[in-house]
Amino acid sequence: MIEKIKILWQSGGLFKILAGVIIGAGLGYSYYYFIGCKTGTCAITGHPLNSTLYGAVMGLIITFPGKKKD
């Protein structure tokens, strides 16, 4: 596990993942702020924390390195 983190750090991959999480969180909050649920009954967009965390997780999933195909 530590070796994988070292490899990510040296290759710049960790920066890419962190940037994806931060941008995703910002987009999640923006979605809440500009579009969000007006009644507050929506599970994801009814509260700013939920939409921010959802965006951060989506950013993590998109930027996380997968298995390389040979």
C-alpha positions as CSV (number, residue, x, y, z in Angstrom):
1,M,0.0,0.0,0.0
2,I,2.8,2.5,0.9
3,E,4.6,1.5,-2.3
4,K,1.6,2.4,-4.4
5,I,1.3,5.8,-2.7
6,K,5.0,6.4,-3.3
7,I,4.5,5.5,-7.0
8,L,1.5,7.8,-7.2
9,W,3.3,10.7,-5.5
10,Q,6.4,10.3,-7.8
11,S,4.4,10.1,-11.0
12,G,2.1,13.1,-10.2
13,G,-0.9,10.8,-9.9
14,L,-1.7,11.8,-6.3
15,F,-2.0,15.4,-7.4
16,K,-4.4,14.4,-10.2
17,I,-6.5,12.5,-7.7
18,L,-6.6,15.3,-5.2
19,A,-7.4,17.8,-7.9
20,G,-10.3,15.6,-9.0
21,V,-11.7,15.3,-5.5
22,I,-11.5,19.1,-5.0
23,I,-13.0,19.9,-8.4
24,G,-15.7,17.3,-7.8
25,A,-16.5,18.7,-4.4
26,G,-16.8,22.2,-5.9
27,L,-19.1,21.0,-8.6
28,G,-21.2,19.1,-6.1
29,Y,-21.7,22.2,-4.0
30,S,-22.3,24.3,-7.1
31,Y,-25.0,21.9,-8.1
32,Y,-26.6,22.3,-4.7
33,Y,-26.3,26.1,-4.8
34,F,-27.6,26.7,-8.3
35,I,-30.0,23.8,-9.0
36,G,-30.5,22.0,-5.7
37,C,-33.8,20.7,-4.2
38,K,-36.1,23.5,-3.2
39,T,-38.1,21.4,-0.8
40,G,-35.2,19.8,1.0
41,T,-36.5,16.3,0.6
42,C,-34.0,15.2,-2.0
43,A,-31.5,12.8,-0.6
44,I,-28.4,14.2,-2.4
45,T,-29.2,17.8,-3.3
46,G,-31.3,18.6,-0.2
47,H,-28.3,19.4,1.9
48,P,-25.0,21.0,0.9
49,L,-22.8,18.5,2.7
50,N,-24.4,15.6,0.9
51,S,-24.0,17.1,-2.6
52,T,-20.4,18.2,-1.8
53,L,-19.4,14.7,-0.6
54,Y,-21.2,13.1,-3.6
55,G,-19.2,15.4,-6.0
56,A,-16.0,14.6,-4.2
57,V,-16.6,10.8,-4.5
58,M,-17.5,11.2,-8.2
59,G,-14.2,13.1,-8.7
60,L,-12.3,10.4,-6.9
61,I,-13.9,7.7,-9.0
62,I,-13.2,9.5,-12.3
63,T,-9.5,10.3,-11.5
64,F,-8.5,7.2,-9.6
65,P,-6.1,5.1,-11.7
66,G,-7.4,1.8,-12.9
67,K,-5.7,-1.4,-14.0
68,K,-3.5,-0.9,-17.1
69,K,-4.3,-3.2,-20.1
70,D,-1.3,-4.8,-21.7
